[in-house]
């Protein structure tokens, strides 16, 4: 399935634009649009349609019609039904106008969707002392309610009878809470009535309420402050000073009450908060396993899987982790669970979104077939990208996934707890850890270089002794006066070999030159053919380029012929020189043979002298070089001291980062979680790795550079 199908799945609670203070043409303060026909059904329907258009244009999806002192027919039912057909839910309500205080008081009452207009109007009428005097006039006007008993008692009774929400509108304007009452009276009314919300109230007004000492700051902080349009014309419908958004899973009174009672997480003014974090938007499984056909749309903030044992809660988590190719926080494998969840040939698909700067984001699709590697597709570029799924999340890092048993493993293992902390920190922790590993690798390379030099230095005495023995034996030949002649023979032999190799070298030059000349010629011919194929309006430029290349080809061909001639001439000259060499060394070789025969009578082997001379020639520079190894070892040790200091600094920086971030997590959770990051605290792990190194077992870290450089934390 594509991304669109996954995104169409229900997502749970979403940010919905609401307007809980709407008036209709049923009240006198609402101006009819110019040329409106309010007498005919068609005319009223046209007005209602324009009203709903305004709601839709303002993106209001949920609201309440709160005409003065009750429901006004036919406007409420007409607008509600037309809005419902457009996916806009409207609850019945009333803006109750009380004869209270100096200027009167308005209170919004919002009722359940199931409440009918007559029952709402009867409930509102029952608040008034004079039921014979209608609260709603035929001319769309209204009169104030003279409450039976106190205002608080009347409103509490209405709330108990109908289950309505109570909201104080426009508190600093006419008939508003802070306009009608002095701060102490307003604070007392708030404290006694405990309303569900307060319409936009300036900070100065809230401070006046706090100064009374009757309402505490904590209560005001939990009081939902909303903004509504309170329209007086169709043009004003839905156009509050700032729009109000509530996070709702359904649009009904119960959800509205819950959202208003949790403004910290469910209320936003101005614009809904856009997730600034990476998200897994959706999840789909195709296959014959028991999760086959499952498609989920994940919520941006909280998702809860509820079900009995064996219904697949853990299988969903493990399949999610399998798609991302993430290792579990446990020694045990979950492969069998994933295999049963997907089935043979089954596939899991994830839709991911990576947050970028501002409101920008980039989406990816991750697919993984059982038994195969994951495949990542950039949906914007519509192309596969060769990166591991976890790298798609960028510096913020991939999600952290725990099965039920893994929580136990993490609780019992310092190593897993450290890994968890690094995963929570994200790319910065990984960068510090890479820095430590690189320092360890440099230390290991330094150690290998020092050991290699020490190994070579250990053979220096052996080489010295061997050289002394060779020199002593050569001295025997010197005393018999034949060493110089034998050395001359050695030189002749060596030089003769050089001369003989010259012919072979020239042959190699001839072959290489010919191959290079042929290759260059073929390449130039291809270039010329390509240039001659030009078809554009500038073909003449390509033709001119082709002529230059042809000239170059001809010049190089001439050079190749000249080079062949020169090589042949050189080979002939060398052949003549080899003949001269043979004639020149023939008498010397005869003299050498006489010397060899004479030496053998004295038990001296002339070939042995030649061998000793060659060995001395090889050993002497080696002994001299080993004399410099000691100073090189000192240099390497000085470098190693600097590398060790750098390693310690990097390890300490990694520990400081972990300590700071652990403190931030602790503070964010109000101290409910205690995290202690101890420097070099994993002594048992370091001991285990060191033991494995000394045993030379790859299983225990003998062949693992990271293990060989066991890191204290």
C-alpha positions as CSV (number, residue, x, y, z in Angstrom):
1,X,0.0,0.0,0.0
2,X,1.1,3.6,-0.5
3,X,1.7,6.3,2.0
4,X,-1.7,7.8,1.3
5,X,-3.6,4.7,2.5
6,X,-1.6,4.7,5.7
7,X,-2.3,8.3,6.4
8,X,-6.0,7.9,5.9
9,X,-6.2,5.5,8.9
10,X,-7.7,6.9,12.2
11,X,-5.0,8.7,14.2
12,X,-6.8,9.2,17.5
13,X,-6.6,12.7,19.1
14,X,-5.8,15.5,16.7
15,X,-5.6,19.3,16.9
16,X,-9.0,20.7,15.9
17,X,-9.9,24.3,15.4
18,X,-12.9,25.2,17.6
19,X,-15.2,28.2,18.0
20,X,-17.4,28.0,21.1
21,X,-19.0,31.4,20.9
22,X,-21.1,31.6,17.6
23,X,-24.2,33.7,17.0
24,X,-26.7,33.2,14.2
25,X,-29.1,35.6,12.4
26,X,-31.6,34.5,15.1
27,X,-30.3,37.3,17.4
28,X,-30.7,41.1,16.9
29,X,-27.0,41.8,17.2
30,X,-26.3,39.7,14.1
31,X,-26.5,41.7,10.8
32,X,-28.2,40.0,7.9
33,X,-26.1,40.1,4.7
34,X,-27.1,42.7,2.1
35,X,-30.1,41.7,0.0
36,X,-30.8,38.7,2.2
37,X,-34.3,37.1,2.0
38,X,-35.2,36.0,5.5
39,X,-38.8,35.3,4.8
40,X,-38.6,32.4,2.5
41,X,-37.1,29.0,3.3
42,X,-34.8,29.2,0.3
43,X,-33.5,32.6,1.4
44,X,-32.9,31.4,4.9
45,X,-31.1,28.3,3.5
46,X,-28.9,30.5,1.3
47,X,-27.9,32.5,4.4
48,X,-27.2,29.4,6.4
49,X,-25.1,28.0,3.5
50,X,-23.0,31.2,3.4
51,X,-22.6,30.9,7.2
52,X,-21.3,27.3,6.9
53,X,-19.0,28.5,4.0
54,X,-17.5,31.0,6.4
55,X,-16.9,28.3,9.1
56,X,-15.2,26.1,6.5
57,X,-13.1,28.9,5.2
58,X,-11.9,29.6,8.7
59,X,-11.2,25.9,9.1
60,X,-13.5,25.6,12.1
61,X,-14.3,21.9,12.6
62,X,-16.1,22.0,15.9
63,X,-18.1,24.7,17.6
64,X,-21.1,25.8,19.6
65,X,-23.9,28.1,18.6
66,X,-24.7,30.2,21.6
67,X,-27.5,32.6,20.8
68,X,-28.8,34.8,23.7
69,X,-30.8,32.9,26.3
70,X,-31.5,29.8,24.3
71,X,-31.9,28.1,20.9
72,X,-33.3,30.2,18.0
73,X,-35.2,28.4,15.4
74,X,-35.0,27.8,12.5
75,X,-31.4,29.0,12.4
76,X,-29.7,26.6,14.8
77,X,-31.1,23.4,13.2
78,X,-30.6,24.7,9.7
79,X,-26.9,25.7,10.2
80,X,-26.1,22.6,12.3
81,X,-27.4,20.2,9.6
82,X,-25.6,22.0,6.7
83,X,-22.4,22.1,8.7
84,X,-22.7,18.5,9.6
85,X,-22.9,17.6,5.8
86,X,-19.5,19.4,5.5
87,X,-17.9,17.5,8.4
88,X,-18.3,20.4,10.9
89,X,-19.8,19.5,14.3
90,X,-21.9,22.2,16.1
91,X,-23.2,21.8,19.6
92,X,-26.3,23.6,21.0
93,X,-25.6,26.3,23.4
94,X,-26.8,29.7,24.8
95,X,-25.2,32.9,25.9
96,X,-27.0,33.5,29.1
97,X,-27.6,37.1,29.9
98,X,-28.1,37.7,33.6
99,X,-29.3,40.9,35.4
100,X,-26.3,40.8,37.7
101,X,-23.9,43.3,39.2
102,X,-23.5,46.8,37.8
103,X,-23.7,46.0,34.1
104,X,-25.1,42.5,33.8
105,X,-23.2,39.3,33.1
106,X,-23.0,36.9,30.2
107,X,-22.2,33.2,30.7
108,X,-21.9,30.7,27.8
109,X,-23.6,27.3,28.4
110,X,-22.8,24.5,25.9
111,X,-25.1,21.5,26.0
112,X,-24.8,17.9,24.8
113,X,-25.5,17.3,21.1
114,X,-28.4,15.0,22.0
115,X,-30.2,17.8,23.9
116,X,-33.1,19.2,21.8
117,X,-33.9,22.8,21.5
118,X,-37.1,22.8,23.5
119,X,-35.5,21.1,26.5
120,X,-32.6,23.5,26.4
121,X,-35.0,26.5,26.3
122,X,-37.1,25.2,29.1
123,X,-33.9,24.7,31.2
124,X,-32.8,28.2,30.5
125,X,-36.3,29.6,31.2
126,X,-36.4,27.8,34.6
127,X,-33.6,30.0,35.8
128,X,-35.8,33.1,35.6
129,X,-38.1,34.4,38.3
130,X,-40.9,35.4,35.8
131,X,-41.6,32.4,33.5
132,X,-44.5,34.4,32.0
133,X,-42.2,37.0,30.5
134,X,-40.3,35.4,27.6
135,X,-36.5,35.6,27.6
136,X,-36.5,35.5,23.7
137,X,-38.4,38.1,21.8
138,X,-39.9,37.7,18.3
139,X,-37.9,40.6,17.0
140,X,-34.7,38.6,17.8
141,X,-34.0,40.6,20.9
142,X,-33.9,39.2,24.5
143,X,-34.2,40.3,28.1
144,X,-31.9,39.6,31.0
145,X,-32.4,36.7,33.3
146,X,-33.4,37.5,36.9
147,X,-32.0,34.5,38.5
148,X,-34.0,32.5,41.1
149,X,-31.7,32.6,44.1
150,X,-28.0,33.4,43.7
151,X,-26.2,33.4,40.4
152,X,-24.0,30.6,41.5
153,X,-26.9,28.4,42.6
154,X,-28.7,29.0,39.3
155,X,-25.7,28.0,37.2
156,X,-24.9,25.0,39.3
157,X,-28.5,23.9,39.0
158,X,-28.4,24.2,35.2
159,X,-25.1,22.3,35.1
160,X,-26.5,19.5,37.2
161,X,-29.8,19.2,35.2
162,X,-28.2,19.4,31.7
163,X,-24.6,18.4,32.0
164,X,-23.6,21.7,30.2
165,X,-20.2,23.4,30.1
166,X,-20.0,26.9,31.6
167,X,-17.6,29.5,30.1
168,X,-17.3,33.2,31.0
169,X,-17.0,35.2,27.7
170,X,-15.3,38.5,26.9
171,X,-14.4,39.1,30.6
172,X,-13.1,42.7,30.2
173,X,-15.8,43.9,27.8
174,X,-19.5,44.8,28.3
175,X,-21.3,42.3,30.5
176,X,-18.0,40.5,31.1
177,X,-16.9,39.0,34.4
178,X,-14.2,41.7,35.2
179,X,-16.4,44.5,33.8
180,X,-19.4,43.7,35.9
181,X,-17.7,42.7,39.2
182,X,-14.8,44.1,41.2
183,X,-11.8,41.8,41.3
184,X,-12.8,40.3,44.7
185,X,-16.3,39.5,43.5
186,X,-15.1,38.1,40.2
187,X,-12.5,35.9,42.0
188,X,-15.2,34.7,44.4
189,X,-17.5,33.8,41.5
190,X,-14.7,31.9,39.7
191,X,-13.8,30.0,42.9
192,X,-17.4,29.0,43.7
193,X,-18.5,28.1,40.2
194,X,-15.3,26.6,38.9
195,X,-16.1,27.2,35.2
196,X,-14.8,25.1,32.3
197,X,-13.0,28.0,30.5
198,X,-12.6,31.7,30.3
199,X,-12.5,33.6,27.1
200,X,-9.4,35.7,26.2
201,X,-8.4,37.7,29.3
202,X,-5.5,40.2,29.4
203,X,-2.6,39.4,31.7
204,X,-3.5,42.5,33.8
205,X,-7.0,41.1,34.4
206,X,-5.6,37.8,35.6
207,X,-3.2,39.6,37.9
208,X,-6.1,41.5,39.5
209,X,-7.8,38.2,40.2
210,X,-4.6,36.8,41.7
211,X,-4.1,39.8,43.9
212,X,-7.3,39.1,45.7
213,X,-5.8,35.9,47.2
214,X,-9.1,34.1,46.5
215,X,-8.0,32.4,43.4
216,X,-4.5,30.7,43.5
217,X,-2.1,30.9,40.6
218,X,-2.2,27.1,40.3
219,X,-5.9,27.2,39.6
220,X,-5.7,30.0,37.1
221,X,-2.9,28.1,35.4
222,X,-5.3,25.1,34.9
223,X,-8.1,27.3,33.7
224,X,-8.5,27.1,29.9
225,X,-8.2,30.5,28.2
226,X,-9.8,30.4,24.8
227,X,-10.6,32.8,22.0
228,X,-13.8,32.8,20.0
229,X,-15.2,34.9,17.2
230,X,-18.5,36.1,18.8
231,X,-19.6,37.1,15.3
232,X,-22.0,39.9,14.5
233,X,-22.1,39.1,10.8
234,X,-21.3,36.3,8.4
235,X,-17.9,38.0,7.6
236,X,-16.9,37.6,11.3
237,X,-17.9,34.0,11.6
238,X,-14.9,31.9,12.7
239,X,-12.6,35.0,12.7
240,X,-11.4,35.2,16.3
241,X,-8.4,37.4,17.1
242,X,-6.4,34.2,17.4
243,X,-7.8,30.8,16.6
244,X,-8.3,28.2,19.3
245,X,-7.2,24.6,18.8
246,X,-8.1,21.7,21.1
247,X,-6.7,18.2,20.9
248,X,-9.7,15.9,20.5
249,X,-10.2,12.3,19.5
250,X,-14.0,12.9,18.9
251,X,-16.0,16.1,18.6
252,X,-18.6,15.8,21.4
253,X,-19.3,17.5,24.8
254,X,-17.4,14.9,26.9
255,X,-14.2,15.3,24.8
256,X,-14.6,19.0,24.9
257,X,-14.9,19.0,28.7
258,X,-11.8,16.8,29.0
259,X,-9.7,19.0,26.7
260,X,-10.7,22.2,28.5
261,X,-9.8,20.6,31.8
262,X,-6.3,19.8,30.5
263,X,-5.2,23.0,28.8
264,X,-1.5,22.4,29.2
265,X,-1.5,19.5,26.8
266,X,-4.8,19.9,24.8
267,X,-5.2,23.6,24.2
268,X,-3.3,25.8,21.7
269,X,-3.9,29.4,20.8
270,X,-2.8,30.9,17.4
271,X,-1.7,27.7,15.7
272,X,-1.6,24.0,16.6
273,X,1.9,22.9,17.8
274,X,3.7,21.3,15.0
275,X,5.8,18.3,16.0
276,X,9.5,19.3,16.1
277,X,10.5,15.7,16.5
278,X,11.0,12.8,14.1
279,X,7.9,10.7,13.8
280,X,6.8,7.2,12.8
281,X,3.6,8.1,11.0
282,X,2.3,4.7,10.1
283,X,2.8,1.0,10.1
284,X,1.5,-1.8,7.8
285,X,2.1,-5.6,7.6
286,X,1.4,-7.6,4.5
287,X,1.8,-11.4,4.7
288,X,0.4,-14.6,6.1
289,X,1.5,-14.1,9.7
290,X,-0.9,-13.3,12.4
291,X,-0.2,-9.5,11.9
292,X,-1.0,-9.8,8.2
293,X,-3.3,-7.0,7.0
294,X,-2.7,-4.8,10.0
295,X,-2.4,-1.1,9.3
296,X,-1.9,1.5,12.0
297,X,-1.6,5.3,11.9
298,X,0.5,6.4,14.9
299,X,-0.4,9.5,16.8
300,X,2.3,12.2,17.2
301,X,2.3,12.2,20.9
302,X,0.9,9.1,22.7
303,X,-0.1,5.6,21.5
304,X,-1.3,2.9,23.8
305,X,-1.8,-0.8,22.8
306,X,-4.2,-2.5,25.1
307,X,-5.1,-6.2,24.9
308,X,-4.8,-9.5,26.6
309,X,-1.9,-11.8,26.6
310,X,-1.0,-13.1,23.1
311,X,-3.0,-10.6,21.0
312,X,0.1,-9.2,19.4
313,X,1.2,-6.1,21.5
314,X,4.8,-7.3,21.7
315,X,4.7,-8.6,18.1
316,X,4.0,-5.1,16.9
317,X,6.9,-3.6,18.8
318,X,9.3,-6.3,17.6
319,X,8.1,-6.0,14.0
320,X,8.6,-2.2,14.3
321,X,12.2,-2.8,15.6
322,X,12.8,-5.4,12.8
323,X,11.8,-2.9,10.1
324,X,14.3,-0.4,11.5
325,X,17.0,-3.1,11.9
326,X,17.6,-2.2,15.5
327,X,19.3,-4.4,18.0
328,X,17.3,-5.3,21.2
329,X,18.4,-4.4,24.7
330,X,18.7,-8.1,25.6
331,X,20.8,-11.1,24.8
332,X,17.8,-13.1,23.7
333,X,16.5,-13.1,20.1
334,X,13.0,-12.2,19.0
335,X,13.4,-13.6,15.5
336,X,10.7,-16.3,16.1
337,X,8.2,-13.7,17.2
338,X,8.8,-11.6,14.1
339,X,8.7,-14.7,11.8
340,X,5.3,-15.7,13.2
341,X,4.1,-12.0,12.9
342,X,5.0,-11.6,9.3
343,X,4.8,-15.2,7.9
344,X,6.9,-16.5,5.0
345,X,7.5,-13.7,2.5
346,X,5.7,-11.2,4.8
347,X,6.6,-7.5,4.6
348,X,6.5,-4.7,7.1
349,X,6.2,-1.1,5.9
350,X,6.9,2.1,7.9
351,X,6.1,5.7,7.0
352,X,8.7,8.0,8.7
353,X,8.9,11.7,8.9
354,X,12.2,13.5,9.7
355,X,11.8,17.0,11.1
356,X,14.0,19.7,9.5
357,X,14.4,23.4,10.2
358,X,11.2,25.3,10.8
359,X,8.1,23.6,9.6
360,X,9.9,21.6,7.0
361,X,10.0,17.8,7.1
362,X,11.0,15.0,4.8
363,X,9.2,11.7,4.5
364,X,10.5,8.2,3.9
365,X,9.1,4.7,3.4
366,X,10.9,1.8,5.0
367,X,10.1,-1.7,3.7
368,X,11.5,-4.9,5.0
369,X,10.7,-8.4,3.7
370,X,11.2,-11.2,6.2
371,X,14.8,-12.5,5.8
372,X,16.0,-9.6,3.7
373,X,17.6,-6.2,4.4
374,X,15.5,-3.1,4.8
375,X,14.9,-0.8,1.9
376,X,14.6,3.0,2.4
377,X,12.7,5.2,-0.1
378,X,12.8,9.0,-0.1
379,X,9.2,9.9,-0.9
380,X,10.0,13.4,-2.1
381,X,12.6,12.2,-4.6
382,X,10.7,8.9,-5.3
383,X,14.0,7.0,-5.1
384,X,15.7,4.5,-2.9
385,X,18.5,5.8,-0.7
386,X,21.3,3.6,0.5
387,X,21.2,4.3,4.2
388,X,20.3,2.2,7.2
389,X,16.7,3.0,8.4
390,X,18.0,4.4,11.7
391,X,20.1,7.0,9.9
392,X,17.0,8.5,8.4
393,X,16.2,10.0,11.7
394,X,19.4,12.1,11.6
395,X,21.2,13.6,14.6
396,X,18.2,13.3,16.9
397,X,18.5,9.5,16.8
398,X,16.1,6.7,16.2
399,X,13.3,5.8,18.6
400,X,14.1,3.7,21.7
401,X,12.1,0.4,21.7
402,X,11.7,-1.9,24.7
403,X,10.0,-5.2,25.1
404,X,8.6,-6.1,28.5
405,X,11.6,-8.4,29.3
406,X,14.1,-5.8,28.1
407,X,13.2,-3.4,30.9
408,X,14.4,-6.0,33.3
409,X,17.7,-6.5,31.3
410,X,18.3,-2.8,31.2
411,X,17.6,-2.5,35.0
412,X,20.2,-5.2,35.7
413,X,22.9,-4.2,33.3
414,X,25.2,-1.2,33.5
415,X,26.2,-1.7,29.9
416,X,22.6,-1.6,28.7
417,X,21.8,1.4,30.8
418,X,24.8,3.3,29.3
419,X,23.7,2.3,25.8
420,X,20.2,3.6,26.6
421,X,21.5,6.9,27.9
422,X,23.6,7.3,24.7
423,X,20.5,6.5,22.6
424,X,18.5,9.1,24.4
425,X,21.3,11.7,23.8
426,X,21.4,10.9,20.1
427,X,24.0,11.9,17.6
428,X,26.1,14.0,20.0
429,X,26.7,10.9,22.2
430,X,27.5,8.8,19.1
431,X,30.0,11.4,17.9
432,X,31.7,11.5,21.3
433,X,31.8,7.7,21.4
434,X,33.3,7.6,17.8
435,X,35.9,10.1,19.0
436,X,36.9,7.8,21.9
437,X,37.0,4.8,19.6
438,X,39.3,6.7,17.1
439,X,41.6,7.7,20.0
440,X,41.7,4.0,21.1
441,X,42.5,2.9,17.5
442,X,45.4,5.4,17.4
443,X,46.7,4.1,20.7
444,X,46.5,0.6,19.4
445,X,48.4,1.6,16.2
446,X,51.0,3.3,18.4
447,X,51.4,0.2,20.5
448,X,51.9,-2.0,17.4
449,X,54.5,0.4,16.0
450,X,56.4,0.4,19.3
451,X,56.3,-3.4,19.6
452,X,57.4,-3.8,16.0
453,X,60.4,-1.5,16.6
454,X,61.2,-3.3,19.9
455,X,61.1,-6.6,18.1
456,X,63.5,-5.3,15.4
457,X,65.7,-3.8,18.1
458,X,65.9,-7.2,19.8
459,X,67.7,-8.6,16.8
460,X,70.3,-5.9,16.7
461,X,72.8,-7.8,18.8
462,X,72.3,-10.9,16.7
463,X,73.1,-9.0,13.6
464,X,76.1,-7.3,15.1
465,X,77.6,-10.7,16.2
466,X,76.9,-12.2,12.7
467,X,78.6,-9.2,11.1
468,X,81.7,-9.6,13.3
469,X,81.9,-13.3,12.4
470,X,81.7,-12.4,8.7
471,X,84.4,-9.7,9.0
472,X,86.7,-12.1,10.8
473,X,86.3,-14.8,8.1
474,X,86.9,-12.3,5.3
475,X,90.0,-11.2,7.2
476,X,91.4,-14.7,6.7
477,X,91.1,-14.3,2.9
478,X,92.7,-10.8,3.2
479,X,95.8,-12.4,4.8
480,X,96.3,-14.8,1.9
481,X,96.2,-11.8,-0.5
482,X,93.4,-13.0,-2.7
483,X,90.5,-11.0,-1.3
484,X,91.0,-8.1,-3.7
485,X,91.0,-10.4,-6.7
486,X,87.9,-12.2,-5.5
487,X,86.2,-8.9,-4.9
488,X,87.1,-7.8,-8.4
489,X,85.6,-11.0,-9.7
490,X,82.4,-10.3,-7.7
491,X,82.2,-6.8,-9.2
492,X,82.7,-8.2,-12.7
493,X,79.9,-10.7,-12.1
494,X,77.6,-8.1,-10.8
495,X,78.3,-5.6,-13.6
496,X,77.9,-8.3,-16.2
497,X,74.5,-9.1,-14.8
498,X,73.5,-5.4,-15.1
499,X,74.7,-5.4,-18.7
500,X,72.8,-8.6,-19.5
501,X,69.6,-7.2,-17.9
502,X,69.8,-4.1,-20.1
503,X,68.7,-6.1,-23.2
504,X,65.6,-7.4,-21.3
505,X,64.8,-3.9,-20.1
506,X,64.9,-2.5,-23.6
507,X,62.6,-5.2,-24.8
508,X,60.1,-4.2,-22.1
509,X,60.4,-0.6,-23.1
510,X,59.8,-1.5,-26.7
511,X,56.6,-3.5,-25.8
512,X,55.3,-0.8,-23.4
513,X,55.9,1.9,-25.9
514,X,54.1,0.0,-28.7
515,X,51.2,-0.7,-26.4
516,X,50.9,2.9,-25.3
517,X,51.2,4.2,-28.8
518,X,48.5,1.8,-30.0
519,X,46.2,2.7,-27.1
520,X,46.7,6.4,-27.6
521,X,45.9,6.1,-31.3
522,X,42.7,4.1,-30.7
523,X,41.5,6.5,-28.1
524,X,42.2,9.5,-30.4
525,X,40.3,7.7,-33.2
526,X,37.3,7.3,-30.9
527,X,37.4,11.0,-30.0
528,X,37.6,12.0,-33.6
529,X,34.5,9.8,-34.5
530,X,32.5,11.3,-31.6
531,X,33.3,14.8,-32.7
532,X,32.4,14.1,-36.3
533,X,28.9,13.0,-35.1
534,X,28.0,16.5,-34.0
535,X,24.4,17.6,-35.0
536,X,23.9,20.9,-33.3
537,X,24.0,24.4,-34.8
538,X,27.6,24.6,-33.5
539,X,28.9,21.6,-35.4
540,X,31.6,23.6,-37.0
541,X,33.3,24.0,-33.6
542,X,33.3,20.2,-33.2
543,X,34.8,19.8,-36.7
544,X,37.6,22.2,-35.8
545,X,38.3,20.2,-32.6
546,X,38.4,17.0,-34.7
547,X,41.0,18.5,-37.0
548,X,43.2,19.4,-34.0
549,X,42.9,15.9,-32.7
550,X,43.7,14.4,-36.1
551,X,46.9,16.6,-36.3
552,X,47.8,15.4,-32.8
553,X,47.2,11.7,-33.9
554,X,49.5,12.1,-36.9
555,X,52.3,13.8,-34.8
556,X,52.1,11.1,-32.2
557,X,52.3,8.4,-35.0
558,X,55.4,10.1,-36.3
559,X,56.9,10.1,-32.8
560,X,56.1,6.4,-32.4
561,X,57.9,5.5,-35.6
562,X,60.9,7.6,-34.5
563,X,60.9,5.9,-31.1
564,X,61.0,2.5,-32.7
565,X,63.9,3.5,-34.9
566,X,65.8,4.8,-31.8
567,X,65.1,1.6,-29.8
568,X,66.4,-0.6,-32.6
569,X,69.6,1.5,-32.8
570,X,70.1,1.3,-29.1
571,X,69.6,-2.5,-29.1
572,X,72.2,-2.9,-31.8
573,X,74.7,-0.7,-29.9
574,X,74.2,-2.8,-26.7
575,X,74.7,-6.1,-28.6
576,X,78.1,-4.8,-29.7
577,X,79.0,-3.7,-26.2
578,X,78.1,-7.2,-24.8
579,X,80.6,-8.7,-27.3
580,X,83.3,-6.2,-26.1
581,X,82.4,-7.1,-22.5
582,X,82.9,-10.8,-23.1
583,X,86.3,-10.2,-24.8
584,X,87.4,-7.9,-22.0
585,X,86.5,-10.2,-19.1
586,X,87.7,-13.5,-20.6
587,X,91.3,-13.1,-19.5
588,X,90.2,-12.0,-16.0
589,X,87.9,-15.0,-15.7
590,X,90.8,-17.3,-16.6
591,X,93.0,-15.7,-14.0
592,X,90.2,-16.1,-11.4
593,X,89.8,-19.7,-12.1
594,X,93.6,-20.1,-11.5
595,X,93.2,-18.4,-8.1
596,X,90.2,-20.6,-7.2
597,X,92.2,-23.8,-8.0
598,X,95.1,-22.5,-5.9
599,X,92.9,-21.6,-2.9
600,X,91.2,-25.0,-2.8
601,X,94.6,-26.6,-2.1
602,X,94.7,-24.5,1.1
603,X,91.0,-25.4,2.1
604,X,89.8,-21.9,1.2
605,X,86.6,-21.7,-0.9
606,X,86.6,-18.7,-3.2
607,X,82.8,-19.0,-3.6
608,X,82.5,-18.7,0.2
609,X,84.3,-15.4,0.1
610,X,81.9,-14.1,-2.5
611,X,79.0,-15.2,-0.4
612,X,80.5,-13.6,2.8
613,X,81.0,-10.3,0.9
614,X,77.4,-10.3,-0.2
615,X,76.1,-11.0,3.3
616,X,78.3,-8.2,4.8
617,X,77.0,-5.8,2.2
618,X,73.5,-6.6,3.3
619,X,74.1,-6.6,7.1
620,X,76.1,-3.5,7.5
621,X,73.3,-1.0,6.6
622,X,70.8,-3.0,8.6
623,X,72.9,-2.8,11.8
624,X,73.4,0.9,11.1
625,X,69.6,1.4,10.7
626,X,68.9,-0.5,13.9
627,X,71.1,1.9,15.7
628,X,68.5,4.6,14.9
629,X,65.6,2.5,16.1
630,X,66.1,3.4,19.7
631,X,65.6,7.1,19.0
632,X,62.6,6.2,16.9
633,X,61.1,4.3,19.8
634,X,61.6,7.3,22.1
635,X,59.8,9.4,19.5
636,X,57.0,6.9,19.3
637,X,56.7,6.8,23.1
638,X,56.4,10.6,23.3
639,X,53.7,10.5,20.6
640,X,51.9,7.7,22.6
641,X,51.9,9.9,25.7
642,X,50.2,12.7,23.8
643,X,47.7,10.1,22.3
644,X,47.0,8.8,25.7
645,X,46.3,12.3,27.0
646,X,44.0,12.9,24.1
647,X,42.2,9.6,24.7
648,X,41.6,10.5,28.3
649,X,40.3,14.0,27.4
650,X,37.9,12.5,24.9
651,X,36.7,9.9,27.3
652,X,36.2,12.6,30.0
653,X,34.2,14.8,27.5
654,X,32.0,11.8,26.7
655,X,31.4,11.3,30.4
656,X,30.6,15.0,31.0
657,X,28.1,14.9,28.2
658,X,26.4,11.8,29.7
659,X,26.4,13.3,33.2
660,X,24.8,16.6,32.0
661,X,22.2,14.9,29.9
662,X,21.4,12.5,32.7
663,X,20.9,15.5,35.0
664,X,18.6,17.0,32.4
665,X,16.5,13.9,32.2
666,X,16.3,13.7,36.0
667,X,15.2,17.3,36.3
668,X,12.6,17.0,33.6
669,X,11.1,14.1,35.5
670,X,11.0,16.1,38.7
671,X,13.5,13.8,40.4
672,X,11.4,10.7,40.0
673,X,14.3,9.0,38.3
674,X,17.8,9.1,39.7
675,X,20.6,8.8,37.2
676,X,24.2,8.6,38.4
677,X,27.0,8.6,35.7
678,X,30.2,7.4,37.4
679,X,33.5,8.1,35.6
680,X,35.3,4.7,34.8
681,X,32.4,3.0,36.6
682,X,32.2,-0.1,34.4
683,X,35.1,-1.9,36.1
684,X,33.5,-5.3,35.7
685,X,33.1,-4.8,32.0
686,X,36.7,-3.6,31.6
687,X,37.9,-6.6,33.6
688,X,35.9,-9.0,31.4
689,X,37.3,-7.5,28.2
690,X,40.9,-7.5,29.6
691,X,40.6,-11.1,30.6
692,X,39.4,-12.0,27.1
693,X,42.3,-10.1,25.6
694,X,44.8,-12.0,27.7
695,X,43.2,-15.3,26.7
696,X,43.5,-14.2,23.0
697,X,40.0,-15.3,22.4
698,X,38.1,-13.4,19.7
699,X,34.9,-14.2,21.4
700,X,36.0,-12.2,24.5
701,X,37.5,-9.3,22.5
702,X,40.9,-10.6,21.4
703,X,40.3,-9.6,17.8
704,X,38.0,-6.6,18.5
705,X,39.9,-3.3,18.5
706,X,37.2,-1.7,20.7
707,X,37.6,-4.6,23.2
708,X,41.4,-4.4,23.1
709,X,41.0,-0.8,24.0
710,X,38.6,-1.5,26.8
711,X,36.9,1.7,27.7
712,X,36.3,2.7,31.3
713,X,33.2,4.7,31.8
